[in-house]
Every structure is written in structure tokens, then in C-alpha cells.
Amino acid sequence: MFGYATDETPELMPLPIRLAHRLVQRQAEVRKSGRLPWLKPDAKSQVSVRYKDKRPVAVEKVVLSTSNAADVEDKALRDGVISEIIEQVIPAGLRSPRSNTSSIRRPVRHRGPVGDTA
């Protein structure tokens, strides 16, 4: 939980939470536009940022979990989410060359109580 204001973003929010919010907003935009027709509602994200002298210098890790149609291939899911969501949100200048900045999580295919306990 973040509980402070900062000048890292125009919204005065820490950069990791701002990017995480923007990732799920972008997921909704792409889903609603039909650009990635196999996306379903419900996404979660986490962004890890490396700091130097109290300033963000690189996004080290992006985790994005998004519901999707059962018949989409893993490669199509990964490639589509990276190109249409992650690369559109995470500034190129902050992408860390040292690490794999993208991790796509495919949640269980059941929703509700069955999915929550699977």
C-alpha cells in the first residue's frame, strides 16, 4: 500500500502504482476496442521499479494477469499483451535492459468461487 504523494508523476502518485493502474486501463481499452478480441474483463498488474538517489531509473519487472478466452494460444497471448499493452504503457527509456521486464500470467479459466479456490 502506498500512502504518500510524490513528484514522480503528474498525479502525485509513485511511479509503480501509476504504471500498474495504466496497464489495467490499457487492457480495458484494448479489450473494448476489439484489438485483442480474446481478452476478457478482469486484469491485475504489478510493476517493480529500480530507484537511484530516490528517483526512478528503470522498470525492472512487469506482471500482468489478464482473463482471456480459453482457446487463445500462449504465444498469441504473450505477444499481443506485450505489444498492445505493456510496450504502449511502459516508456522505452525506463525499460531495463538487464532484465526480462514482462511477465504474462494466465489466470485459471474458472471464474467466481471455483476459480478463487482452484
N, CA, C and O of each residue as an XYZ file, in Angstrom:
472
protein
N       0.846     -1.165      0.000
C       0.000      0.000      0.000
C       0.891      1.228      0.000
O       1.862      1.317      0.752
N       0.538      2.170     -0.861
C       1.270      3.427     -0.920
C       0.472      4.481     -0.162
O      -0.751      4.550     -0.278
N       1.173      5.296      0.611
C       0.464      6.298      1.384
C       1.159      7.643      1.385
O       1.247      8.298      2.423
N       1.647      8.055      0.247
C       2.318      9.347      0.202
C       2.192      9.965     -1.182
O       1.913      9.279     -2.166
N       2.403     11.267     -1.234
C       2.418     11.972     -2.515
C       3.876     12.160     -2.924
O       4.769     12.278     -2.085
N       4.088     12.185     -4.240
C       5.445     12.346     -4.764
C       5.380     13.085     -6.093
O       4.333     13.124     -6.738
N       6.487     13.662     -6.494
C       6.511     14.379     -7.768
C       6.961     13.494     -8.927
O       7.328     14.008     -9.984
N       6.940     12.164     -8.747
C       7.344     11.241     -9.815
C       6.389     11.246    -11.001
O       6.789     10.946    -12.125
N       5.140     11.585    -10.754
C       4.120     11.576    -11.807
C       3.243     12.815    -11.684
O       3.188     13.428    -10.618
N       2.557     13.191    -12.761
C       1.653     14.348    -12.684
C       0.520     14.141    -11.673
O      -0.020     15.109    -11.136
N       0.164     12.885    -11.415
C      -0.921     12.585    -10.467
C      -0.436     12.607     -9.018
O      -1.225     12.407     -8.093
N       0.853     12.848     -8.822
C       1.485     12.856     -7.496
C       1.447     11.486     -6.824
O       1.445     11.378     -5.598
N       1.418     10.445     -7.653
C       1.450      9.072     -7.171
C       2.821      8.478     -7.480
O       3.480      8.901     -8.430
N       3.255      7.501     -6.685
C       4.512      6.816     -7.010
C       4.419      6.165     -8.387
O       3.362      5.668     -8.779
N       5.529      6.172     -9.113
C       5.548      5.643    -10.472
C       5.060      4.191    -10.563
O       4.293      3.887    -11.476
N       5.460      3.282     -9.671
C       4.994      1.900     -9.821
C       3.471      1.763     -9.803
O       2.912      1.013    -10.604
N       2.806      2.464     -8.917
C       1.342      2.343     -8.844
C       0.699      3.028    -10.043
O      -0.313      2.548    -10.554
N       1.265      4.139    -10.499
C       0.731      4.825    -11.688
C       0.830      3.923    -12.920
O      -0.122      3.828    -13.694
N       1.968      3.263    -13.107
C       2.120      2.364    -14.250
C       1.217      1.147    -14.123
O       0.644      0.698    -15.117
N       1.081      0.609    -12.926
C       0.183     -0.541    -12.722
C      -1.254     -0.161    -13.060
O      -1.959     -0.923    -13.721
N      -1.690      1.016    -12.609
C      -3.037      1.488    -12.951
C      -3.187      1.654    -14.456
O      -4.200      1.254    -15.031
N      -2.195      2.236    -15.085
C      -2.269      2.487    -16.531
C      -2.294      1.176    -17.333
O      -2.946      1.105    -18.374
N      -1.596      0.150    -16.861
C      -1.618     -1.148    -17.541
C      -3.024     -1.743    -17.570
O      -3.465     -2.234    -18.609
N      -3.734     -1.703    -16.436
C      -5.079     -2.285    -16.445
C      -6.058     -1.385    -17.201
O      -7.023     -1.878    -17.785
N      -5.819     -0.075    -17.196
C      -6.641      0.812    -18.024
C      -6.438      0.495    -19.498
O      -7.400      0.425    -20.262
N      -5.193      0.306    -19.894
C      -4.892     -0.025    -21.292
C      -5.485     -1.384    -21.665
O      -5.984     -1.554    -22.777
N      -5.434     -2.346    -20.753
C      -6.028     -3.652    -21.020
C      -7.512     -3.486    -21.328
O      -8.019     -4.104    -22.264
N      -8.206     -2.669    -20.563
C      -9.632     -2.430    -20.792
C      -9.865     -1.745    -22.140
O     -10.793     -2.106    -22.864
N      -9.029     -0.759    -22.481
C      -9.165     -0.066    -23.768
C      -8.996     -1.038    -24.939
O      -9.790     -1.037    -25.879
N      -7.956     -1.859    -24.868
C      -7.667     -2.813    -25.943
C      -8.780     -3.858    -26.044
O      -9.185     -4.247    -27.139
N      -9.261     -4.299    -24.893
C     -10.351     -5.293    -24.870
C     -11.617     -4.704    -25.477
O     -12.241     -5.333    -26.332
N     -12.003     -3.518    -25.051
C     -13.252     -2.905    -25.522
C     -13.190     -2.533    -26.994
O     -14.213     -2.549    -27.678
N     -12.010     -2.199    -27.490
C     -11.877     -1.824    -28.899
C     -11.907     -3.038    -29.825
O     -12.110     -2.892    -31.031
N     -11.708     -4.233    -29.270
C     -11.670     -5.440    -30.079
C     -10.302     -5.714    -30.682
O     -10.139     -6.651    -31.464
N      -9.326     -4.904    -30.322
C      -7.971     -5.064    -30.855
C      -7.392     -6.439    -30.512
O      -6.728     -7.064    -31.340
N      -7.650     -6.906    -29.281
C      -7.302     -8.270    -28.867
C      -8.619     -8.919    -28.430
O      -8.964     -8.882    -27.249
N      -9.346     -9.504    -29.366
C     -10.717     -9.948    -29.098
C     -10.834    -11.062    -28.066
O     -11.928    -11.312    -27.559
N      -9.757    -11.723    -27.749
C      -9.799    -12.813    -26.786
C      -9.602    -12.355    -25.348
O      -9.687    -13.172    -24.432
N      -9.338    -11.051    -25.122
C      -9.244    -10.548    -23.757
C     -10.619    -10.535    -23.108
O     -11.623    -10.271    -23.768
N     -10.659    -10.818    -21.826
C     -11.900    -10.790    -21.039
C     -11.725     -9.765    -19.918
O     -10.605     -9.352    -19.617
N     -12.836     -9.356    -19.302
C     -12.719     -8.424    -18.179
C     -11.912     -9.054    -17.045
O     -11.888    -10.277    -16.906
N     -11.277     -8.257    -16.267
C     -10.518     -8.636    -15.090
C      -9.035     -8.724    -15.409
O      -8.585     -9.619    -16.125
N      -8.305     -7.797    -14.874
C      -6.848     -7.797    -15.029
C      -6.236     -7.259    -13.747
O      -6.831     -6.448    -13.037
N      -5.044     -7.730    -13.477
C      -4.286     -7.280    -12.319
C      -2.856     -7.024    -12.772
O      -2.353     -7.702    -13.668
N      -2.203     -6.050    -12.156
C      -0.831     -5.767    -12.556
C       0.018     -5.374    -11.367
O      -0.473     -4.930    -10.329
N       1.317     -5.557    -11.560
C       2.310     -5.152    -10.569
C       3.543     -4.685    -11.334
O       3.957     -5.325    -12.301
N       4.116     -3.596    -10.911
C       5.290     -3.033    -11.575
C       6.375     -2.804    -10.528
O       6.133     -2.180     -9.495
N       7.573     -3.316    -10.806
C       8.731     -3.097     -9.930
C       9.668     -2.113    -10.606
O      10.042     -2.287    -11.765
N      10.038     -1.088     -9.873
C      10.866     -0.012    -10.403
C      12.157      0.085     -9.594
O      12.135      0.013     -8.366
N      13.271      0.248    -10.288
C      14.561      0.468     -9.637
C      14.755      1.974     -9.456
O      14.496      2.766    -10.363
N      15.211      2.340     -8.278
C      15.447      3.745     -7.944
C      16.936      3.988     -7.715
O      17.666      3.105     -7.264
N      17.358      5.189     -8.032
C      18.707      5.639     -7.715
C      18.582      7.060     -7.188
O      17.989      7.919     -7.842
N      19.126      7.303     -6.037
C      19.020      8.625     -5.400
C      17.566      9.072     -5.295
O      17.235     10.231     -5.545
N      16.711      8.133     -4.923
C      15.278      8.385     -4.691
C      14.507      8.769     -5.954
O      13.412      9.323     -5.860
N      15.061      8.485     -7.125
C      14.382      8.768     -8.396
C      14.271      7.468     -9.181
O      15.195      6.655     -9.160
N      13.135      7.256     -9.884
C      13.007      6.038    -10.690
C      13.951      6.075    -11.887
O      14.030      7.078    -12.597
N      14.675      4.959    -12.106
C      15.609      4.910    -13.230
C      15.302      3.778    -14.198
O      15.736      3.827    -15.349
N      14.554      2.746    -13.758
C      14.249      1.637    -14.667
C      13.078      0.814    -14.140
O      12.918      0.627    -12.934
N      12.278      0.336    -15.061
C      11.239     -0.640    -14.724
C      11.905     -2.002    -14.834
O      12.334     -2.407    -15.915
N      11.989     -2.701    -13.720
C      12.676     -3.982    -13.679
C      11.752     -5.151    -14.009
O      12.190     -6.135    -14.605
N      10.485     -5.053    -13.628
C       9.577     -6.186    -13.829
C       8.151     -5.676    -13.973
O       7.709     -4.785    -13.248
N       7.450     -6.266    -14.926
C       6.024     -6.001    -15.112
C       5.318     -7.342    -15.048
O       5.663     -8.269    -15.782
N       4.339     -7.444    -14.178
C       3.490     -8.630    -14.119
C       2.085     -8.174    -14.492
O       1.545     -7.239    -13.901
N       1.504     -8.845    -15.476
C       0.142     -8.527    -15.890
C      -0.636     -9.828    -16.005
O      -0.293    -10.705    -16.797
N      -1.673     -9.937    -15.214
C      -2.545    -11.107    -15.260
C      -3.861    -10.652    -15.869
O      -4.494     -9.722    -15.370
N      -4.271    -11.303    -16.938
C      -5.486    -10.890    -17.622
C      -6.328    -12.099    -18.003
O      -5.807    -13.093    -18.508
N      -7.606    -12.011    -17.763
C      -8.507    -13.080    -18.189
C      -8.581    -13.083    -19.706
O      -8.479    -12.040    -20.351
N      -8.762    -14.272    -20.263
C      -8.771    -14.389    -21.718
C      -9.577    -15.607    -22.142
O      -9.875    -16.485    -21.332
N      -9.924    -15.647    -23.419
C     -10.642    -16.794    -23.966
C      -9.767    -18.033    -23.837
O      -8.544    -17.954    -23.961
N     -10.384    -19.155    -23.591
C      -9.655    -20.405    -23.365
C      -8.901    -20.870    -24.597
O      -7.904    -21.581    -24.473
N      -9.350    -20.489    -25.774
C      -8.738    -21.035    -26.997
C      -7.570    -20.210    -27.551
O      -7.021    -20.565    -28.594
N      -7.182    -19.137    -26.890
C      -6.059    -18.346    -27.391
C      -4.747    -19.063    -27.050
O      -4.564    -19.561    -25.939
N      -3.855    -19.103    -28.018
C      -2.550    -19.742    -27.822
C      -1.671    -18.879    -26.917
O      -1.784    -17.654    -26.909
N      -0.802    -19.530    -26.163
C       0.079    -18.807    -25.245
C       0.930    -17.756    -25.961
O       1.084    -16.643    -25.457
N       1.483    -18.093    -27.125
C       2.331    -17.150    -27.864
C       1.533    -15.925    -28.313
O       2.013    -14.797    -28.199
N       0.332    -16.138    -28.815
C      -0.518    -15.014    -29.226
C      -0.866    -14.136    -28.028
O      -0.871    -12.909    -28.136
N      -1.154    -14.752    -26.902
C      -1.463    -14.014    -25.682
C      -0.265    -13.163    -25.271
O      -0.394    -11.958    -25.050
N       0.881    -13.789    -25.172
C       2.087    -13.081    -24.744
C       2.457    -11.960    -25.719
O       2.676    -10.822    -25.305
N       2.525    -12.283    -27.005
C       2.911    -11.279    -27.999
C       1.926    -10.117    -28.050
O       2.334     -8.958    -28.123
N       0.631    -10.423    -28.012
C      -0.384     -9.376    -28.071
C      -0.361     -8.473    -26.851
O      -0.437     -7.251    -26.978
N      -0.258     -9.065    -25.677
C      -0.252     -8.275    -24.446
C       1.005     -7.408    -24.371
O       0.939     -6.246    -23.969
N       2.138     -7.970    -24.754
C       3.368     -7.168    -24.717
C       3.285     -6.000    -25.693
O       3.571     -4.862    -25.322
N       2.893     -6.273    -26.945
C       2.922     -5.197    -27.944
C       1.779     -4.201    -27.786
O       1.982     -3.003    -27.987
N       0.599     -4.659    -27.437
C      -0.570     -3.764    -27.380
C      -0.794     -3.115    -26.020
O      -1.477     -2.096    -25.926
N      -0.224     -3.696    -24.966
C      -0.461     -3.141    -23.636
C       0.850     -2.683    -22.999
O       1.043     -1.490    -22.762
N       1.744     -3.621    -22.724
C       2.948     -3.289    -21.957
C       3.823     -2.274    -22.676
O       4.213     -1.272    -22.077
N       4.141     -2.507    -23.943
C       5.011     -1.573    -24.658
C       4.350     -0.222    -24.900
O       5.046      0.765    -25.137
N       3.034     -0.156    -24.845
C       2.326      1.111    -25.022
C       2.287      1.935    -23.734
O       2.055      3.143    -23.768
N       2.517      1.273    -22.603
C       2.416      1.944    -21.300
C       3.783      2.236    -20.691
O       4.016      3.334    -20.186
N       4.677      1.273    -20.735
C       5.980      1.442    -20.088
C       6.896      2.221    -21.035
O       7.193      1.738    -22.128
N       7.347      3.405    -20.644
C       8.210      4.205    -21.519
C       9.480      3.445    -21.891
O      10.100      2.812    -21.036
N       9.861      3.506    -23.147
C      11.044      2.790    -23.628
C      12.288      3.174    -22.828
O      13.138      2.326    -22.556
N      12.395      4.421    -22.458
C      13.557      4.875    -21.706
C      13.656      4.317    -20.301
O      14.710      4.399    -19.670
N      12.555      3.745    -19.803
C      12.574      3.153    -18.467
C      12.650      1.629    -18.496
O      12.796      1.003    -17.446
N      12.555      1.029    -19.668
C      12.627     -0.433    -19.750
C      14.057     -0.870    -19.476
O      14.990     -0.421    -20.141
N      14.220     -1.724    -18.519
C      15.549     -2.147    -18.105
C      16.140     -3.143    -19.094
O      15.515     -4.161    -19.392
N      17.337     -2.864    -19.607
C      17.981     -3.832    -20.495
C      18.523     -5.037    -19.733
O      18.868     -6.049    -20.343
N      18.600     -4.940    -18.405
C      19.182     -6.003    -17.590
C      18.225     -7.141    -17.282
O      18.667     -8.222    -16.892
N      16.958     -6.930    -17.442
C      16.027     -7.965    -17.013
C      14.901     -8.147    -18.010
O      14.665     -7.306    -18.878
N      14.218     -9.258    -17.865
C      13.014     -9.501    -18.650
C      11.915     -8.694    -17.980
O      11.491     -9.021    -16.871
N      11.454     -7.654    -18.634
C      10.520     -6.752    -17.970
C       9.063     -7.199    -18.070
O       8.176     -6.560    -17.503
N       8.817     -8.281    -18.780
C       7.425     -8.669    -18.978
C       7.147    -10.070    -18.468
O       7.881    -11.014    -18.761
N       6.094    -10.184    -17.712
C       5.635    -11.487    -17.253
C       4.126    -11.508    -17.426
O       3.406    -10.725    -16.806
N       3.660    -12.407    -18.268
C       2.227    -12.517    -18.524
C       1.707    -13.693    -17.716
O       2.242    -14.797    -17.810
N       0.693    -13.470    -16.943
C       0.101    -14.534    -16.148
C      -1.264    -14.864    -16.721
O      -2.071    -13.982    -17.013
N      -1.497    -16.142    -16.872
C      -2.770    -16.619    -17.383
C      -3.537    -17.196    -16.203
O      -3.207    -18.280    -15.722
N      -4.553    -16.488    -15.734
C      -5.283    -16.972    -14.569
C      -6.077    -18.235    -14.904
O      -6.254    -18.593    -16.068
N      -6.544    -18.891    -13.853
C      -7.368    -20.080    -14.075
C      -8.562    -19.710    -14.926
O      -8.984    -18.554    -14.944
N      -9.098    -20.664    -15.616
C     -10.167    -20.383    -16.568
C     -11.558    -20.328    -15.938
O     -12.529    -19.960    -16.600
N     -11.652    -20.695    -14.661
C     -12.953    -20.643    -13.988
C     -13.060    -19.328    -13.236
O     -12.081    -18.850    -12.662
N     -14.244    -18.749    -13.241
C     -14.457    -17.504    -12.530
C     -15.304    -17.753    -11.306
O     -15.981    -18.777    -11.206
N     -15.268    -16.833    -10.386
C     -16.085    -16.945     -9.185
C     -15.462    -17.880     -8.171
O     -14.244    -18.060     -8.168
N     -16.275    -18.486     -7.303
C     -15.754    -19.328     -6.224
C     -14.899    -20.487     -6.726
O     -13.929    -20.856     -6.065
N     -15.230    -21.069     -7.872
C     -14.436    -22.193     -8.375
C     -13.044    -21.702     -8.752
O     -12.054    -22.351     -8.414
N     -12.949    -20.577     -9.440
C     -11.657    -20.031     -9.823
C     -10.861    -19.539     -8.640
O      -9.634    -19.643     -8.634
N     -11.535    -19.001     -7.631
C     -10.840    -18.482     -6.464
C     -10.205    -19.595     -5.637
O      -9.254    -19.347     -4.896
N     -10.715    -20.808     -5.753
C     -10.186    -21.901     -4.928
C      -9.416    -22.930     -5.753
O      -8.880    -23.888     -5.196
N      -9.355    -22.745     -7.065
C      -8.657    -23.733     -7.902
C      -7.167    -23.650     -7.747
O      -6.437    -24.412     -8.382
